[in-house]
């Protein structure tokens, strides 16, 4: 789609830069019944902290709703565009009415405004932002350049956020739940999807940094070196040996080689520094090095 160049753009000018300049019936905000407000089906925000919501409800009981919500009028009432936390907290606080600014907005504008408001307040986790970006791309034919301009982000940032949706669902859930960062997730993206989920457990359990995660992924992606004295050639590896090596790699988070001999074999576990040796020791014996 072609984005109109005469429309104000970007986050820097605030929400008013994206809202068509029409006046509310009273020239500003009006009080509307909470019972007549329907949720925004295009709300990008999925997760909401219950403790923070309770704190907001307590504040509203004492001071009221300071900033009006944004709604668009419908046949049977109003549809919420921005301000879902204020609506929920006001209901918790026992209010019957809430201050609102009424605008007539198309579906695209409703999604844009809900996305922009949450980004301004840093209320969206990266996965929620990624889903909202994808919705604008798929439903309204936005390009990544359009998105970057509208939400005030670098194009590379938008592209990296969208790539999060290509990760394994377990990794996406970990990012949404703040158990790992976007940096961790991007590092895990260098592995096949099934491996991402397995290595995620190591990253979380061991509290690995982004740099350590990148190093772990790099090692796991390195081609296997044939073990000395192996009974099979590199052209015909033993699938049982490969499976055991892979399981040990995923469990210990480092390169492992297994070599068979006539009377048994040996396992070679590599480490890269004292800290990593202590981590592997802890994983193997459950004690302190």
SEDRENBA-245788 format. One line per 5 residues: number of its first residue (from 0); for each residue x, y, z of C-alpha. Coordinates in Angstrom, 2 decimals, m for minus. Each point is the difference from the previous one (the first is absolute). Layout:
REM SEDRENBA-245788
NUM) X Y Z  ...
//
This chain:
REM SEDRENBA-245788
0) 0.00 0.00 0.00  1.08 3.58 m0.50  0.33 1.97 3.22  m1.22 3.58 m0.24  2.93 2.37 0.43
5) m2.19 2.85 1.30  m0.86 m1.96 3.16  2.05 0.79 3.13  2.34 m2.86 0.80  2.23 m1.34 2.76
10) m0.01 m0.37 3.75  1.75 3.25 0.77  m3.14 2.09 m0.41  m2.13 m2.25 2.18  m3.37 m1.60 m0.64
15) m1.52 3.24 m1.24  2.23 m0.25 m3.05  m1.89 m3.11 m1.10  m3.52 1.01 1.00  m2.18 1.79 m2.57
20) m0.65 3.49 1.25  m3.69 m0.17 0.88  m1.49 1.39 3.15  m1.84 m2.06 2.59  m3.62 1.06 0.47
25) 0.99 2.17 2.96  3.16 1.33 m1.60  2.16 m2.29 2.15  m0.62 m3.14 2.03  m3.40 m1.17 1.14
30) m1.20 m2.39 2.69  m1.33 m3.25 m1.45  m1.43 m3.10 1.75  2.52 m2.81 0.47  m2.80 m2.47 m0.68
35) m0.29 1.27 m3.59  3.69 m0.48 m0.85  1.00 m3.06 m2.00  3.58 m1.28 m0.09  2.18 0.74 m2.99
40) 0.24 m3.23 m2.07  3.24 1.36 m1.48  1.65 0.66 3.35  3.62 m1.15 m0.39  0.56 m0.41 3.72
45) m0.63 m3.52 1.32  1.70 m0.16 3.39  m0.94 2.31 2.87  1.63 0.04 3.43  m2.66 m0.59 2.67
50) 1.94 1.77 2.77  0.55 3.08 m2.16  m3.71 m0.02 m0.92  m1.00 m0.13 3.69  2.35 2.88 0.76
55) m1.56 2.05 m2.78  m3.48 m0.79 1.32  1.06 1.27 3.45  1.32 3.21 m1.57  m3.23 0.48 m1.95
60) m2.06 m0.39 3.19  1.99 2.83 1.55  0.62 2.33 m2.92  m2.33 m1.07 m2.82  1.03 m0.62 m3.61
65) 2.49 2.73 m0.89  0.42 m0.70 m3.73  m3.09 m0.68 m2.16  m0.20 m3.23 m1.95  m0.48 0.02 m3.77
70) m3.11 m1.58 m1.53  m1.85 m0.07 m3.28  m3.80 0.14 m0.04  m2.01 m3.01 m1.16  m3.71 m0.62 m0.54
75) m0.52 m1.40 3.49  2.66 1.85 1.97  3.76 0.44 m0.23  2.96 m2.11 m1.02  3.23 0.48 1.91
80) 3.02 1.07 m2.02  2.57 0.91 2.67  m0.09 m0.20 3.79  m0.86 m3.61 0.80  1.85 0.06 3.34
85) m1.92 3.10 1.08  m3.31 m1.63 m0.95  0.76 m3.22 1.90  1.32 1.84 3.04  m3.01 2.33 0.03
90) m2.33 m2.98 0.04  2.03 m1.51 2.85  m0.27 3.32 1.84  m3.79 m0.09 m0.31  m0.39 2.95 m2.39
95) m3.03 0.18 m2.25  1.27 2.67 m2.40  3.39 0.96 m1.40  1.35 3.06 m1.86  0.49 m0.72 m3.70
100) 0.98 1.70 m3.23  m2.25 m1.11 m2.87  1.44 m0.33 m3.51  m1.34 m1.58 m3.17  2.75 m2.37 m1.05
105) 0.43 m2.68 m2.64  1.21 m3.47 0.98  3.54 0.78 m1.13  0.13 3.15 2.10  m1.33 m1.86 3.04
110) 2.78 m2.57 m0.22  2.63 2.67 m0.61  m1.10 2.06 2.98  m0.21 m2.97 2.36  3.46 m1.09 m1.13
115) 1.54 3.45 0.26  m1.45 0.74 3.44  1.31 m3.25 1.43  3.41 0.52 m1.58  0.18 3.51 1.41
120) m0.74 m1.35 3.47  2.31 m3.00 m0.57  m2.96 m2.23 0.91  0.41 m2.55 m2.80  2.40 m2.91 0.30
125) 2.02 m0.74 m3.18  m2.27 m2.85 m1.11  m3.16 2.13 0.33  1.70 2.74 m2.02  1.03 m2.54 m2.64
130) m3.58 m1.28 m0.38  m1.28 3.56 m0.33  2.62 0.78 m2.65  m0.94 m3.14 m1.92  m3.68 0.91 0.16
135) 0.72 3.40 m1.55  2.08 m1.71 m2.72  m2.51 m2.75 m0.79  m3.30 1.87 0.36  0.98 3.47 m1.20
140) 2.97 m0.71 m2.29  2.46 2.06 2.01  3.65 m0.32 m1.00  2.70 m0.18 2.65  0.97 3.56 m0.95
145) m3.61 1.11 0.60  0.01 m1.69 3.40  3.32 1.52 1.00  m1.26 3.48 m0.87  m3.36 m0.40 1.76
150) 1.35 m1.39 3.29  3.21 2.02 0.14  2.37 m2.97 m0.15  2.95 m0.80 m2.23  m0.87 m2.33 m2.86
155) 2.53 m2.54 1.26  m1.73 0.01 3.40  m3.37 m0.71 m1.64  1.53 m2.78 m2.11  1.66 m1.62 3.03
160) m3.25 0.17 1.97  m1.94 m1.68 m2.82  2.61 m2.79 m0.16  m0.87 m0.97 3.57  m3.18 m1.59 m1.39
165) 2.15 m2.51 m1.92  1.36 m1.48 3.24  m1.27 m3.10 1.78  m3.13 0.67 2.07  1.83 m0.81 3.24
170) 2.58 2.68 m0.76  m2.73 2.51 m0.85  m1.75 m0.77 3.30  3.28 0.48 1.88  0.50 3.42 m1.62
175) m3.60 1.03 0.71  0.40 m1.10 3.63  3.32 1.87 0.34  1.88 m3.24 0.82  2.43 0.79 m2.82
180) 0.71 3.17 m1.97  m0.32 0.73 m3.70  3.78 m0.40 m0.20  m0.24 m3.55 1.36  m2.82 m0.76 m2.42
185) 1.93 1.28 m3.02  2.97 m2.16 1.00  m2.23 m3.08 0.30  m1.39 0.79 m3.44  3.26 m1.31 m1.42
190) m1.11 m3.54 0.88  m2.70 m2.22 m1.55  m3.40 0.42 1.67  0.08 m3.25 1.98  3.51 0.76 1.28
195) m1.08 3.50 1.05  m2.46 m1.42 2.50  2.58 m2.38 1.49  2.78 2.58 0.30  m2.44 2.51 1.48
200) m0.15 m2.17 3.12  3.78 0.23 0.41  m0.03 3.77 m0.50  m2.72 0.52 2.62  1.24 m2.57 2.53
205) 3.60 1.18 m0.16  m0.87 3.70 m0.21  2.22 0.42 m3.07  0.67 3.49 m1.30  m0.70 0.93 m3.60
210) 3.70 m0.32 m0.79  0.19 m3.45 1.61  m3.11 m1.04 m1.93  1.55 1.16 m3.28  3.15 m1.99 0.81
215) m2.03 m3.09 0.88  m1.94 0.21 m3.27  3.22 0.49 m1.93  1.48 m3.15 1.48  m3.11 m2.06 m0.63
220) m0.01 1.08 m3.63  3.64 m0.95 m0.61  0.42 m3.12 m2.15  0.79 m3.13 2.01  3.63 m1.10 0.04
225) 0.55 m3.74 m0.56  1.39 m1.61 3.18  3.39 m1.68 m0.06  m0.26 m3.76 m0.23  m3.64 0.04 m1.05
230) m1.17 m3.25 m1.49  m2.13 1.78 m2.63  1.24 2.38 m2.67  m1.15 3.63 m0.26  m2.00 m0.99 m3.06
235) m1.96 m2.56 2.01  m0.41 1.26 3.59  m1.59 m2.20 2.62  m3.51 1.43 0.55  m0.06 m1.24 3.60
240) 3.25 1.80 0.77  m1.29 3.18 m1.67  m3.19 m0.12 2.03  1.89 m0.43 3.30  2.40 2.81 m0.92
245) m2.88 2.32 m0.85  m1.85 m0.79 3.24  3.15 0.68 2.03  0.64 3.24 m1.91  m3.49 1.26 0.74
250) 0.17 m1.04 3.65  3.46 1.39 0.77  m0.09 3.00 m2.32  3.40 m0.68 m1.54  1.69 m2.14 m2.66
255) 0.15 m3.71 0.84  1.71 m2.78 m1.99  m0.57 m3.70 0.55  2.52 m2.52 m1.30  m0.53 m3.74 m0.04
260) 2.84 m2.52 0.34  0.09 m3.77 0.12  m0.16 m0.07 3.79  m2.29 2.99 0.56  0.78 3.58 m0.93
265) 0.38 3.50 1.38  m1.99 3.22 0.29  1.78 3.32 m0.59  m1.73 3.06 1.49  1.41 3.37 m1.02
270) m0.08 3.13 2.16  1.20 3.56 m0.52  1.05 1.50 3.29  m0.29 m0.66 3.73  m3.52 1.38 0.25
275) m1.23 m2.40 m2.63  1.83 m2.90 1.64  m1.80 0.82 3.26  m3.34 0.13 m1.83  0.56 m3.39 m1.65
280) 1.18 m1.50 3.30  m3.14 1.26 1.71  m2.15 m1.48 m2.76  1.75 m3.40 0.21  0.37 m0.55 3.76
285) m2.21 2.65 1.59  2.84 1.28 2.18  2.41 2.95 0.10  3.29 m0.08 m1.84
//
